[in-house]
Amino acid sequence: MAVSPAPDTAPLAGLRVLDLSRILSGPFATMIFADLGAEVIKLENPVTGDDTREWAPPFQGPESAYFLAVNRNKRGIAVDLKTDEGRAIARKLAASCDVLVENFRPGTASRLGLGYDELSTLNPRIIYASISGFGQTGPLRAEPGYDAIAQALGGVMSVTGEADGEPVRVGNSAADIGAGMWAAIGILAALHARATTGHGEWIDISLLDGQIAWLTYLAGGYFASGDVPRRYGSAHPTIVPYQALRTKDGHLMVAVGNDTLWRRFADLVGLETLVDDPRFATNPDRVVNRATLIPLVEDALAARTSAEWAELLSGVGIPAGAINDVKSALEHPQVAARDMILTVDHPTAGTLRLTGSPIKLTRHVTTAHRAPPTLGQHTDEVLAELGYSQSELAALRGKGVVR
């Protein structure tokens, strides 16, 4: 593991974030800030904690692997927001924070007295980010937010899967993770604006909005032609050949992104006679005639293994890659070279391996300098910083307000 930088050298050092979120979208967003040096205080229910503490197996020690994956570099406190005393603690924290992130159903935070209108009165500079399934407005605003539903309603599932198969959910929680990334971008923009205006902002992030934004060229194609995009399996709708192709021993992902690469590819695999064939001479021709071309390409690739073709194609500048399973991806030498696997010691789970941050800065190394918190690990520490005495903490603990 890389050596953790001193807190005051990190790009977001001095930024204080209150994380009222749970599960994935909010915790992923706040982990981005924690990795970049912000102080993140994660507030959980004192009885159950974040829902994902129970999303297991697998466990590592007594902790769920899911929770551990998205909560590093945070301090954790356990406070019951259903009590007056618990809400008072949250308000005191919010008054001292630059950013608050929550992913309750719209209206819930306000009912707890912890909405933007209430907290911005206490702290006019606060950047308040709300993540929900459908946003704070619109006919579906009150509906619960689930990743799979956002993928379905947002059109992504309709273009995922084999052409003659059923629609398929993306293999990870892409809508949740994407919403966390959109939230981080919005928070950074609001922080930049605050430096000029002095005022905070309420950021409204919707899982569905994020999926619609990700349609990009698929939506553009529909707007231009009126044709509804469909599933192509691993293939690209407007570039051919650009997909997983059968070889002698399996499949290889090949990306022939322009006509120059096509001519080079055809020569290499023994299909040079197709270069000037009017059915395949240009990319639009190949797109129209993909059903004819792909079987010819796969027949040619059957002569060698995927590894052999990958080496040959790479040697002439044609992008090609093995289709790794998760184990192979995590063990790839390029992944190791980029410090994308981090380790940190956890008090109950032992040595953790975690995926690293893709944000590479010249003056800061993003690393795991703090293990994901056990439930209520830092409650006494954080509340003491707010001015609570040991006797007050004991009384709150005795009433079940904190853990």
N, C-alpha and C positions, 0 to 999 in steps of 0.2 A: 504494500500500500504506500502511495506517495505520502510524504510528510505534509501534515496539515499546515497551512499558512497561519501566521498570527492573524487574529480576527480583524485588526485594523488595516490589513493589507488586501483584504478581499474586496471585490468591486461593490458589493452591497453591504459592506460592514457599516454598522450604525443604524441600519434599517430594522425596524421592529414589526413583526407580523403576528397577528392573532389568528390562529387557524381553528375555526369552529366547524370545519368540514369533516366529512368521514367518507369512507369507502375509497374512491379512486380519483375522480375529477379534481376535487379540491386538494386532497393530499398530494397529488402529483404536481399541481401548480405550486403549492407551498414548498415542496421539496426542491423545485427549481430555484426558488429564492434562498432556501437554506444552503444548497450547494454553492451558491454564489456569495455566501457570507452573511446573509441576513439572519437576525435572531428570530427564530420561529417558535412560538409557544402553541403547542397543540392541546386543545381542551377537549376532553372526552367525558362521557358518562361514567360516573364512579362505579357502577355495578357491572355494566357490560363492556364499556369502552367502545371504541370504533367497531362498527359491525364486522369489519374484516378480521378482527381478532378471532372470530368464530368461523371464518371461511377456510376450513381445513377438513381433512388433511390436504397437503402435507403440513406437518409441523416441523419446526426446528427447535428442539427442546420443548418448552411449553408454549412457544409462540407460533402463530400461523405464518407460513412463508409469505402469504399474500400481504399481510400487514407489514411485515419486515421490508418488503420490496419497495415501499413508497413512503417511508416515514423516517428515513435517516436524517441526521443533523438537526433534529428538533428536540426541544425540551417538552416533556409531557406532563400535564396536570389533569386531575380528575375532579370535575365540579358538576354538581347537579343543577342544571339550568331550570329545572321545574320548581326550584325553591327561591324564595326572595333573596336569601343570602348568596345563593349561587349566581343569580343574575346580577347582584351587586358586585360580585367579584369580576364577572365578565365585563361589566361597564367600567370598572376601574382599570382593567387591562386595556380595554378599547381606548380609554382616554389617554393612555400612554403609548399607543401604537400608531405607526404610520399606515398600516394596511390591515384590513380584516378580510378573511375569505370564509364564505359560508355556502353550503349547498343544500339548505333546507328547501322544502316545497315553498313556493312563493306565499308570503303572508305569515309563515311560521315565525320567522325572526322578529317581525313587528309585534306579533302577539306575545312574544317573550320580553318585549321592551328592548330588543336588540337589533331593530331594523336601522336602515340608514338614516331615516329622519330623526330617530331618537339619539343615535350615537353621534351624528354630525353636529348636534346641538352641544354635546359634551366636547367634541373634538372636531372643529370645522375643517381641519387639515386631513382627516382620515380618508384613505382610499378604500372604498368598500366594494368588494367583488362578490356578486351573487351568481352562482352557477345552478342552473335548474334544467329540467328536461326540455321545456318549451319557452322559457323566458318569463318575464314579469308582466307581459301583456299578451293579448290574443285569446281566442276561445279555449285553448288548451292549457292556459297558464297554471291552472290548479291541478293538473294531472301529474302523477309521479314521474320522475325521470329515470328511465332505464336505457342502458346502452343499446341493447338489442332492438328496442322499439324505435330509438332514434335512427339506427342504421336502416330499419325497415321503412319508416315513414320518409326518411331522407333520400331514398332512392339507391343507396349504396348496395343494399342486398340484391337489388334487381339486376345489378351488373356484376355480381360476384358469383362464381360457380361456372360449371361447364355449360356450353351452349345448349345442350339438350338435357341438362339436369335441372334440379330445383335451385331456387335462390339460396345463397349461403351467407351466413354471418361472417364477417371478417374474423380471423382466428384469434385476435386479441380484442380488448374493449376499446376499439378505435374511436368511438364517439366520446367516451369518457375521457380518454387520454387527450384527444384533440381539444375538448372543451377546457381541460387544464392548461394546455398550451395557449389557447386563445385568451384565457383569463390572465396568464402571465404577461402576454403582450399588452393587453389592455391596462393592466396595473402599471407596467413600465411607462406606457404612454401617459397615464394619469399622473404618475410621479414627475415626469418631465414637465407636464403642464403646471403642476403645483409649484415647481421651482419659480415660475413666472407669476402665477396668479395668487399663490398662497392658499388656494382653496382645494379641498378634497373633491372626490367624484364618486358617483355610484356607477359601477360597471355591471351590466346585465348580460350574462353569457348563457346561451341556450345550446344544449346538445344538438337539437335539430338544426339550429342556425349553422352550427359548425359543419354538419354533414352537407347541408345545401351549399355552403361555401366550397367544400371539397369537390363538388361536382365539376367545377371549373370548365375544362374543355368538353366534358360530356354535356353539360348544360349548353355550352356555346354551340355544339353541333346540333342539338335539338332546336335551339333558337334559329339557327341558320336554315335547317332543312325541314323541320317538322317531324323528322324520323326519331322515334323513341329508341334510345340506346338499349342494347341488349347484352347478354352475357357472352363472353368470348373465352372463358376459362383463363388460362395464363396468357392469352394472346392480347395484343394491343388492337383497339378498333380501327386505327388509322395508319399503322405501320406494319409492314410484312416483309420478311419474316421477323417476328419479335415475340417470342413465346418459348415455352418449354417444348423441346423437340426430342423425339425418341432416338436413341443411339443403340449401339450393340448391347450395352448392359444396363440401360436405364434412360434417364432424361437429362438434358442439358438446357439451361436457359440461355438463349441467344438473342442479341439485340442488334439487328442489322438496321441502323437508324437512318440511312440515306442511300442514294444510288451508288455513290462511290464505294461504300462498304458492301453493297450488294454485288457489285462486279468482282470485288476482291473475294467475297465469300463464295460466290458461284465458282470461280476459278479454283479455289482451294478444295472444295468438296467434290469437284469433278462434274460440275453442272455448267461449264463454260458455254455450252451450246444455248443455254437459256438467257444469256446476258442480252442478246439482241432480239430475243423472241418478243414480238409486240405485246404479248400477254403479260410480260414481266419486266419490260424495259425500264419503267419508272415506278415509283412507289404507288401512285394512284392505280396503275395497271395491276400491280401485285395485290393491292387491297381488293380490287374487284374480282381477281382470279385466285384468291387465297385457297379456295377449296381444291383447285387443281395443283397449285404450287406446293403446298405443304406436304402432301404424300410423296412428291418427287424428292423434296429435300430430305425427308425422313428415310427414304430408301437409300439415298446417298450416305447419310450419317450412320446407317446400320453397319457400315464397314469397320468402324472403330468404336472404342469405348468412350464414355463421356470424358474421362480424364485425358485421353489422348487428343480428342477434339478440342478440349478446353485449352490445352497447351498450344496446339497448332493455331487455333483462332486467335489466341492472345498474341502469338508471335507475329501476326500480321495486323494487329490493331483492331480486331473485331471483338467487341465485348461479349464475353461468355462466362458463365459461372455455374458451379455445382448448385444443386437444390439441397441445401443443408437442412438437417433437422436441428432442433434447438441446441442439442448437445454439440453438434459439429459447429454450429454458428458461434457458440460461446467459446469454443476451443480454437477458433481460427487464429492463426498467427497475426493477421492484420488487426483483429479485435484486441489481442494482447498488446500489440505495439501502440495502440491508441488509448491504452489505460481504460478500457471499457469494462473491465472487471475489477471491482474494488473489494477490499476486505476490511472488516472492523470487528473488534471484540465486543460481544454483547453479554450483559451480566447473567442471563439465564439461557441464552441460545448458543453460547460459545462463539466460535469464529464464524462470522457471516461472510458469504460472498454475495455481492450485489452488482447489478449492472451500473455502469458509470454514467457520467453526464456527457452528452455529445457536444456541449459547449466548451470549446477549447480557446483559451485566452493566453496571450503571450506573457502576461504578468500575474496570472492566477491559475493554480491547478485545482480543479474541482475534485474533491475527494470525500471520503466518508470519515470525518473527524469526530463524529458523535454517532453512536449506535441508535437505532430506533428505540424510543423510550418504552420501558415497561409501564403498565397502567398506573398512573399517578406518581411516577418516579420522581418528578421534580415539583410536586405540589407544594411542599413546605418551602422549598427554595424560592419559588416564584412568588408565593404569597407573602413570604417574609420581606421580599423586595418591595411589595406593595404596602408594607407597614403593618401586616398582621403579626400579633404577638404569639408566642408559643401557647399561651393559655387560650387565645382566640382560635388558633388552629386546632387545638385539642377539642374545644367545644364544637367546632364545625365538623370535625371528624366523628365525634360522638353522635351527632345528629344525622350523619350520613350525607352531609352536604358536600364533603370532599373526601378524597381517599389519598 
